[in-house]
Amino acid sequence: MEPEERRRVSESLSSNQQTMKETGTPESPACNDSCSDPGHAGLRKEGMLMGELEALVQEVVKKSSWWERHGLDWFILVLNFLALPLGFLCLRSQSTLIFALGIIILGVVHHTFTVKGSHLASHGALSNSKHWSRFWVLFFVEVCTSFTAEQATHGHVKLHHGYTNVVGLGDSSTWKLPLLNRYVYMFFAPLMIPIITPLVALGLLKNVEPRIAIRTLCLMSLGLLSHYWLLIKVSGFQSPMFALLCMFITRGLLAHPYLHVNIFQHIGLPMFSLDKKPRRIQMMSFGVLNLPRNPILDWTFGHSLISCHVEHHLFPRLSDNMCLKVKPVVSQFLQKNHLPYNEDSYLSRFGLFLSKYEELMVHAPPITDLVGLQ
């Protein structure tokens, strides 16, 4: 994000926060039961819808066991921890098939930690403890992903979730690279994610306090050097170049679906201006899309990023498994109240972005005016 754009975003956030303090509500002007303005009546109605949906979802959550709320997702993460030694040992083999199996195991584990683990940790969905939640954010985001936790949390949780599809704030514009043509972006750009991620993190460190920058540098170094050391000592790599190449391949194994998923589920859907953004329930139902279930992506990325992205944006603190469990409740409620519940296939979205790349990824998106819903 350019300095001028960052300044504009900061000013918009400050202005919006001041408005929230003055009105007493995060999304709309205060209104009591005596309001006669039809617009205020509409606001009350939409606020009630979100309240009704929250009550239905909370009822499901209260009836769920710890295993359903946290345990199953932790089980997946623990299995990945346990698979690490096998992956490194497979790389010692002279057999091409076993060596390839080691690459696949390490690639799957890496993306499970850096996508599923980092995502759940940044939302506090791995633990009810504030201190443990902080620990897992630092571990999954900084040690495993080689990114800065503060910037990841600010960019994803506060901006993207707080202002989903609001132009200039949470509109996924950080994923746009207008200088690249459609084929380079969709097929070749993902290969550079393992290199770009730590470089971007280093560039963002100038925006944080020195003590945080030092901590982030130490944790990022710990993750990268540990990966390299294990390849040399456990996997038996004799050449530093081959070890670095292996790191690059495993860290980029699922980079293509990672980039694609991040653009498929928001870009191309309705976009809003800050002063005319709809209520939360409409913002998420109009501006978020679910992809079909996929065994590999469900495991590595999690349901909240694939088939339950709408549910995740409405209830971001739910774990992946709980998003899947409340999915029927959310979809039925939105459809019953004549709100969109966007779903599309991976191949369909891929074709859409290839055919309309200039419109979706280069030009500024048009502002959607949801008449009667503001």
Disulfide bonds with the S-S distance in Angstrom:
Cys31-Cys35 2.18
